[in-house]
Amino acid sequence: MTLRRGFKTEAKQLAAEIRSELGLSPIDPLDPKALAEHLAIDILPLSDFREEAPAVMHFLEEGVGVFSAITIFFDTARIIIHNDRHSEGRQRSNLAHELAHALLQHQPMPLFSDLGLRHFNKDMEDEANWLSGTLLVSEQAALHIARSEIEVNSAAELYGVSTKMLQYRLNVTGAYKRVAAMR
């Protein structure tokens, strides 16, 4: 993942501003649904569309890993549709990722090209991935987890993320190394 120069600092500042607006400390868990409500973005579970679009069942059953979430635009409004068959931690990550696009004011683009190929902007996706992790497990939270020697599974449960996401944030922040160096 290659991010533009200064983006990680911007993401950290933006996440801190959002936490402040939500009345959260730097180490409090962030609920993506509360953030969506704060941003006036509706969230709908994919399963709500079973009857209108029976093909949705594919993404809720055998193809559950194929679809995570998408933001739909109506004029200036955004609605996030997410796969509610994913684990709770994965759902929170999916929602945080879509909310990160909104916070970064990423502009909508057509889903498919004229040739039927999916549009994919790697830079925007990388930015949303980084910011979503920063929102869910801040650098201060990662340091708090390392300092307090909270077990990874317990910390993942506390922050409502997968152990994979938590471990990733502990690694990219260098939390364990930084805490060890302070001791």
C-alpha positions, 0 to 999 in steps of 0.5 A, a space after each residue: 500500500 503506497 499512500 501519498 506523502 502526509 496522508 497517514 498524518 492527515 488520517 490520524 488528525 481526521 480520526 482524532 477530530 471525528 472522535 472528538 465530535 463523537 465525544 470519544 477519547 483517543 482510546 475509546 472504541 468507535 462504533 461505525 453505526 454511530 459515526 454514520 448517524 453523525 454523518 447522516 448516512 443511512 446503513 442498510 443490510 444486504 438481507 433487506 433486498 432479498 425479496 426485491 432482488 433474489 440474486 442477493 441470496 448469492 452474496 448472503 450464502 455461497 458467495 458471502 465473501 464476494 460482497 462486503 459493502 457499497 455506497 450508493 449516491 442519491 444526489 448529495 446523499 449517501 446510503 451504505 449497503 453492507 453484507 450483514 452475513 459477515 462477522 460483526 468485526 468484519 461488518 464494522 470494518 466494512 462500514 468504517 471503510 465506506 465511511 472513510 470514503 465519505 470522510 475523505 470526500 471521495 467522489 462517486 464513480 461508475 461501478 463498471 466501465 463501458 467494457 463491463 469491467 469494475 472500476 477500481 481506484 487503488 489510491 482511494 481504496 488504500 486511503 479508505 483502508 488506512 483511515 478505516 483502521 485508524 478510526 477503529 483502532 487509533 494509534 493511542 488505542 494500539 499503544 494502550 493495548 500494548 502497554 496494558 498487555 491486553 490479550 489480542 482476542 480480548 482487545 479485538 472484542 473490546 474494539 469490535 474488530 477482527 483479530 486480524 484487523 487488531 493485529 494489523 493495527 498493532 503492527 503498523 503502529 509499532 505499538 509493541 516495539 514502542 512500548 518495549 522501547 519505553 520500558 
